[in-house]
């Protein structure tokens, strides 16, 4: 690296993309501070061990800071004199309270680093020999690039924890904005389907979530399932029903299954879906059952259909569901199963009207 570039890297951590592959270098003499150099803090300043990390043309400091120190020195709005005022105006207080409750539960942990940009009032100084980073404990010392809700949650929590922190220094406002955009557009969130599996493994499912999880597994694995071969348990895939889609659909009618087991619910829902597939087959659209909007709209029809089946036949089997559904599907056009761009709520409402009145869907919706 040229000497002039080395100087600019150390001082301003520029955000320009390097031509060469990115390399990471950590300046580390010893993980602990050398003899005679001690970490300390008072009401005006904070000093602790930190690593200076170089990634290509970027440099930042990596260290651990107590949550109460972060809450008192970080802001989401550099114009606010009181950082907490900025939090309350700009962020979701409900989400912050959830984080605070999680921390105070005693099981809470926040291992991912929050990312900060030091402001001039922090007067950030780094002692290479001692590997110590010092900054002023003043409100607004750091602008939060990533981790706003976590830090607000730390402020609301009673329990104090140590938090991994990454600090950039002497960024321009444009560089701060670019870093914010990069973090929030180039990082992929954890898929919702994976989070559902993690909740089961961590034994934190509610009873309702456990029912949906078990019911999905039955439709995924049972040989007689109307949805066999169309279920994707761990990820979203085109032409497949994910756990998120399935849960959203069945949760909307969950009131019909109070105190029922997954096996009991399967015993009633599966004949219903088999009859739906049979109706879609009339239009050679049987695989469309996996279309999210159509699947949700048909599922919303279940209570009305089940009530009719119960009144007329008493038994909830495929043949009896078909007595109600096959005439319904015959009245529908192929283009209505579903109509592109029409959401499941609109589809359900007009399917319900078609079911009740015996006429085709209104042309103004599908024209």
C-alpha positions as CSV (number, residue, x, y, z in Angstrom):
1,X,0.0,0.0,0.0
2,X,1.4,3.4,-0.9
3,X,2.3,5.7,2.0
4,X,-0.2,8.4,1.1
5,X,-3.0,5.9,0.9
6,X,-1.9,4.5,4.3
7,X,-2.2,7.9,5.9
8,X,-5.7,8.5,4.5
9,X,-6.8,5.0,5.6
10,X,-5.7,5.6,9.1
11,X,-7.4,9.0,9.5
12,X,-10.6,8.8,7.5
13,X,-11.4,5.2,6.6
14,X,-12.5,6.0,3.0
15,X,-15.3,4.0,1.5
16,X,-14.0,3.8,-2.1
17,X,-13.8,0.2,-3.4
18,X,-10.3,-1.1,-3.8
19,X,-9.1,-2.5,-7.0
20,X,-7.2,-5.4,-5.3
21,X,-9.0,-8.1,-3.3
22,X,-9.9,-7.1,0.2
23,X,-7.5,-8.2,2.9
24,X,-8.1,-8.0,6.6
25,X,-5.3,-7.0,9.0
26,X,-5.5,-6.7,12.7
27,X,-2.9,-4.7,14.5
28,X,-2.4,-6.8,17.6
29,X,0.6,-7.0,19.9
30,X,-1.3,-8.8,22.7
31,X,-5.0,-9.3,23.2
32,X,-4.6,-7.8,26.7
33,X,-3.3,-4.4,27.4
34,X,0.5,-4.3,28.1
35,X,1.8,-4.0,31.6
36,X,1.3,-0.5,32.9
37,X,-1.5,0.4,30.5
38,X,-4.9,-0.1,32.2
39,X,-8.4,0.3,31.0
40,X,-10.4,2.9,32.9
41,X,-13.4,5.2,32.7
42,X,-14.8,8.1,34.6
43,X,-17.8,10.4,34.3
44,X,-16.1,12.3,31.4
45,X,-14.0,9.8,29.5
46,X,-13.9,6.1,28.6
47,X,-10.8,4.1,27.9
48,X,-10.5,0.4,27.1
49,X,-8.6,-2.1,25.0
50,X,-9.4,-2.0,21.3
51,X,-8.1,-3.6,18.1
52,X,-7.4,-1.5,15.0
53,X,-8.7,-3.5,12.1
54,X,-7.8,-2.8,8.4
55,X,-10.0,-4.2,5.6
56,X,-8.8,-3.0,2.2
57,X,-9.1,0.8,2.3
58,X,-11.2,0.7,5.5
59,X,-10.1,1.0,9.1
60,X,-12.1,0.7,12.2
61,X,-11.7,0.0,15.9
62,X,-13.2,-3.2,17.4
63,X,-13.9,-3.3,21.2
64,X,-16.4,-4.1,23.8
65,X,-18.4,-1.4,25.6
66,X,-21.0,-1.6,28.4
67,X,-24.6,-1.1,27.2
68,X,-25.2,1.8,29.6
69,X,-22.2,3.7,28.1
70,X,-23.5,3.1,24.6
71,X,-27.0,4.3,25.6
72,X,-25.6,7.6,27.0
73,X,-23.2,8.4,24.2
74,X,-24.9,7.2,21.0
75,X,-27.5,9.0,18.9
76,X,-29.6,8.4,15.7
77,X,-30.0,12.1,15.2
78,X,-26.9,14.4,15.5
79,X,-29.2,17.4,15.7
80,X,-30.7,16.2,19.0
81,X,-29.1,17.5,22.2
82,X,-30.5,14.6,24.2
83,X,-29.8,11.2,22.4
84,X,-32.9,9.6,24.0
85,X,-35.1,12.3,22.4
86,X,-33.7,11.2,19.1
87,X,-34.5,7.5,19.8
88,X,-38.0,8.3,20.8
89,X,-38.7,10.3,17.7
90,X,-37.1,8.1,15.1
91,X,-37.4,4.5,16.3
92,X,-40.0,1.8,17.1
93,X,-40.4,1.9,20.9
94,X,-42.3,-1.5,20.9
95,X,-39.3,-3.2,19.3
96,X,-36.9,-1.6,21.7
97,X,-39.0,-2.7,24.7
98,X,-38.9,-6.3,23.3
99,X,-35.1,-6.1,23.2
100,X,-35.1,-4.7,26.8
101,X,-37.3,-7.5,28.0
102,X,-35.1,-10.0,26.2
103,X,-32.0,-8.7,27.9
104,X,-33.6,-8.5,31.4
105,X,-34.9,-12.0,31.1
106,X,-31.4,-13.2,32.0
107,X,-31.2,-15.4,28.8
108,X,-30.8,-12.4,26.5
109,X,-27.6,-12.0,24.5
110,X,-26.6,-9.6,21.7
111,X,-23.4,-11.0,20.1
112,X,-23.5,-9.0,16.9
113,X,-21.6,-5.8,16.8
114,X,-23.3,-2.4,16.7
115,X,-21.6,0.0,14.2
116,X,-20.8,3.6,15.1
117,X,-19.3,6.6,13.6
118,X,-17.3,8.8,16.0
119,X,-18.4,12.5,16.0
120,X,-15.9,15.3,16.6
121,X,-17.1,15.8,20.2
122,X,-16.0,12.2,21.0
123,X,-12.4,13.3,20.6
124,X,-11.4,9.7,19.8
125,X,-7.8,8.9,20.4
126,X,-6.0,5.5,20.0
127,X,-2.8,4.5,21.8
128,X,-1.1,2.0,19.5
129,X,1.5,0.9,22.1
130,X,-1.1,0.2,24.7
131,X,-3.9,-0.7,22.2
132,X,-6.2,1.5,24.1
133,X,-9.1,3.6,22.7
134,X,-10.2,6.7,24.5
135,X,-13.3,8.9,23.9
136,X,-15.3,11.5,25.7
137,X,-18.5,10.3,27.5
138,X,-20.7,12.9,26.0
139,X,-24.2,12.7,24.5
140,X,-23.9,12.4,20.7
141,X,-20.3,11.2,20.7
142,X,-21.3,8.5,18.2
143,X,-23.8,8.3,15.3
144,X,-25.3,4.9,15.1
145,X,-24.9,3.4,11.6
146,X,-26.3,0.0,12.5
147,X,-27.9,-1.2,15.8
148,X,-30.3,1.6,16.6
149,X,-33.0,-0.5,18.2
150,X,-30.6,-2.6,20.1
151,X,-29.0,0.5,21.8
152,X,-32.4,2.0,22.5
153,X,-33.3,-1.3,24.1
154,X,-30.1,-1.2,26.2
155,X,-31.3,2.2,27.5
156,X,-34.7,0.8,28.5
157,X,-33.2,-2.4,30.1
158,X,-32.4,-2.6,33.7
159,X,-29.6,-5.2,33.2
160,X,-26.3,-4.0,31.8
161,X,-24.4,-6.1,29.4
162,X,-21.1,-5.9,27.4
163,X,-21.7,-5.2,23.7
164,X,-19.3,-5.8,20.7
165,X,-18.8,-2.5,18.9
166,X,-17.2,-1.4,15.7
167,X,-16.2,2.3,15.5
168,X,-15.3,4.3,12.4
169,X,-13.6,7.6,12.8
170,X,-13.6,10.9,10.8
171,X,-16.1,9.8,8.2
172,X,-17.8,12.5,6.2
173,X,-21.6,12.7,6.3
174,X,-21.6,11.3,2.8
175,X,-19.5,8.3,3.9
176,X,-21.7,7.7,6.9
177,X,-24.7,7.6,4.6
178,X,-23.0,5.3,2.1
179,X,-22.0,2.9,4.9
180,X,-25.6,2.9,6.2
181,X,-26.9,2.1,2.7
182,X,-24.3,-0.7,2.2
183,X,-25.1,-2.4,5.5
184,X,-28.9,-2.2,5.0
185,X,-29.0,-3.3,1.3
186,X,-26.1,-5.7,1.0
187,X,-26.7,-7.8,4.1
188,X,-29.3,-10.5,3.7
189,X,-31.7,-11.0,6.7
190,X,-32.2,-14.5,8.2
191,X,-35.0,-16.2,6.2
192,X,-38.3,-16.3,8.2
193,X,-38.6,-20.0,7.4
194,X,-35.2,-20.6,9.2
195,X,-36.3,-18.5,12.2
196,X,-39.4,-20.8,12.6
197,X,-37.1,-23.9,12.7
198,X,-34.8,-22.1,15.2
199,X,-37.7,-21.3,17.5
200,X,-38.5,-25.0,17.6
201,X,-34.9,-26.0,18.3
202,X,-34.6,-23.4,21.0
203,X,-37.9,-24.6,22.6
204,X,-39.4,-21.1,22.5
205,X,-42.5,-21.9,20.4
206,X,-45.9,-20.9,21.7
207,X,-48.7,-23.6,21.6
208,X,-50.2,-22.0,18.5
209,X,-46.8,-22.0,16.7
210,X,-46.2,-25.6,17.7
211,X,-49.6,-26.6,16.2
212,X,-48.8,-24.9,12.9
213,X,-45.3,-26.4,12.8
214,X,-46.7,-30.0,13.4
215,X,-49.5,-29.4,11.0
216,X,-47.1,-28.3,8.2
217,X,-45.0,-31.4,8.8
218,X,-48.0,-33.6,8.4
219,X,-48.9,-32.1,5.1
220,X,-45.3,-32.3,4.0
221,X,-44.7,-36.0,5.0
222,X,-48.0,-37.9,4.9
223,X,-48.6,-40.0,1.8
224,X,-52.3,-39.1,1.6
225,X,-51.6,-35.3,1.8
226,X,-53.2,-33.1,-0.7
227,X,-50.1,-30.9,-0.6
228,X,-47.5,-33.7,-0.8
229,X,-44.6,-32.6,-3.0
230,X,-45.7,-29.0,-2.8
231,X,-44.3,-28.1,0.6
232,X,-40.9,-26.3,1.2
233,X,-40.1,-26.5,5.0
234,X,-36.8,-24.5,5.1
235,X,-36.9,-21.9,2.3
236,X,-39.1,-20.1,-0.1
237,X,-39.2,-21.7,-3.5
238,X,-41.3,-20.9,-6.6
239,X,-44.3,-23.2,-7.0
240,X,-44.0,-24.4,-3.4
241,X,-45.8,-23.6,-0.1
242,X,-43.3,-22.3,2.5
243,X,-43.9,-22.5,6.3
244,X,-44.5,-18.7,6.3
245,X,-47.2,-18.9,3.7
246,X,-48.8,-22.0,5.2
247,X,-48.7,-20.4,8.7
248,X,-50.2,-17.1,7.5
249,X,-53.0,-19.0,5.7
250,X,-54.0,-21.4,8.5
251,X,-53.5,-18.8,11.3
252,X,-56.4,-16.8,9.7
253,X,-58.8,-19.7,10.4
254,X,-57.2,-21.0,13.6
255,X,-60.2,-20.0,15.6
256,X,-62.0,-22.9,14.1
257,X,-59.6,-25.4,15.7
258,X,-59.7,-24.4,19.4
259,X,-58.0,-27.1,21.6
260,X,-57.6,-29.4,18.5
261,X,-54.4,-31.4,17.9
262,X,-52.4,-31.2,14.7
263,X,-53.8,-34.7,13.8
264,X,-57.4,-33.6,14.3
265,X,-56.9,-30.4,12.2
266,X,-55.2,-32.4,9.4
267,X,-58.1,-34.9,9.4
268,X,-60.5,-32.0,8.5
269,X,-58.2,-29.7,6.4
270,X,-56.7,-32.4,4.2
271,X,-60.1,-33.5,2.7
272,X,-60.9,-29.9,2.1
273,X,-57.6,-29.3,0.2
274,X,-58.1,-32.5,-1.7
275,X,-61.4,-31.2,-2.9
276,X,-59.8,-27.9,-3.8
277,X,-57.2,-29.7,-5.9
278,X,-60.0,-31.7,-7.6
279,X,-61.8,-28.4,-8.5
280,X,-58.6,-26.9,-9.8
281,X,-58.0,-30.0,-11.9
282,X,-61.2,-29.2,-13.8
283,X,-59.2,-26.2,-15.3
284,X,-55.9,-28.2,-15.4
285,X,-54.6,-25.9,-12.7
286,X,-54.0,-28.4,-9.8
287,X,-50.5,-27.1,-9.1
288,X,-51.9,-23.6,-8.6
289,X,-52.9,-24.7,-5.1
290,X,-49.3,-23.6,-4.2
291,X,-49.9,-20.1,-5.4
292,X,-49.7,-18.0,-2.2
293,X,-52.6,-15.7,-2.9
294,X,-54.8,-18.6,-4.1
295,X,-53.8,-20.9,-1.2
296,X,-54.6,-18.2,1.4
297,X,-57.9,-17.2,-0.3
298,X,-59.1,-20.9,-0.5
299,X,-58.1,-21.5,3.1
300,X,-60.1,-18.5,4.2
301,X,-63.1,-20.2,2.5
302,X,-62.8,-23.2,4.7
303,X,-65.1,-22.1,7.6
304,X,-67.9,-21.4,5.2
305,X,-67.4,-24.6,3.3
306,X,-67.0,-26.7,6.4
307,X,-70.3,-25.2,7.9
308,X,-72.2,-26.2,4.8
309,X,-70.7,-29.7,4.8
310,X,-71.5,-30.2,8.4
311,X,-75.1,-29.1,7.9
312,X,-75.7,-31.2,4.8
313,X,-73.7,-34.3,5.4
314,X,-72.2,-34.4,8.9
315,X,-69.0,-36.1,7.9
316,X,-65.9,-34.1,6.8
317,X,-64.5,-36.2,4.0
318,X,-63.3,-35.4,0.5
319,X,-66.5,-36.6,-1.3
320,X,-68.7,-34.3,0.9
321,X,-66.4,-31.3,0.4
322,X,-66.5,-31.9,-3.4
323,X,-70.3,-31.7,-3.3
324,X,-69.9,-28.1,-2.4
325,X,-66.6,-27.2,-4.1
326,X,-66.8,-28.8,-7.5
327,X,-69.9,-26.7,-8.6
328,X,-68.1,-23.6,-7.3
329,X,-65.0,-24.3,-9.3
330,X,-67.0,-25.0,-12.4
331,X,-68.5,-21.5,-12.2
332,X,-65.0,-19.9,-12.1
333,X,-63.0,-19.0,-15.1
334,X,-59.4,-20.3,-15.5
335,X,-58.2,-16.7,-15.4
336,X,-59.7,-16.3,-11.9
337,X,-57.6,-19.0,-10.3
338,X,-55.9,-16.7,-9.5
339,X,-55.9,-13.4,-11.3
340,X,-52.4,-11.9,-11.3
341,X,-52.1,-8.8,-9.1
342,X,-55.2,-9.6,-7.0
343,X,-54.4,-10.2,-3.3
344,X,-55.7,-13.0,-1.2
345,X,-58.2,-10.9,0.7
346,X,-59.9,-9.6,-2.5
347,X,-59.9,-13.1,-3.9
348,X,-61.5,-14.6,-0.8
349,X,-64.2,-11.9,-0.7
350,X,-65.3,-12.5,-4.3
351,X,-64.9,-16.3,-4.0
352,X,-67.2,-16.1,-1.0
353,X,-69.8,-14.0,-2.9
354,X,-69.6,-16.4,-5.9
355,X,-70.1,-19.3,-3.5
356,X,-73.1,-17.7,-1.9
357,X,-74.8,-16.3,-4.9
358,X,-73.8,-18.8,-7.6
359,X,-72.6,-16.3,-10.1
360,X,-69.2,-15.6,-11.7
361,X,-66.8,-13.1,-10.2
362,X,-67.6,-9.5,-11.0
363,X,-65.9,-8.4,-14.2
364,X,-64.8,-5.1,-12.8
365,X,-62.3,-6.8,-10.6
366,X,-60.8,-9.2,-13.2
367,X,-61.2,-7.1,-16.4
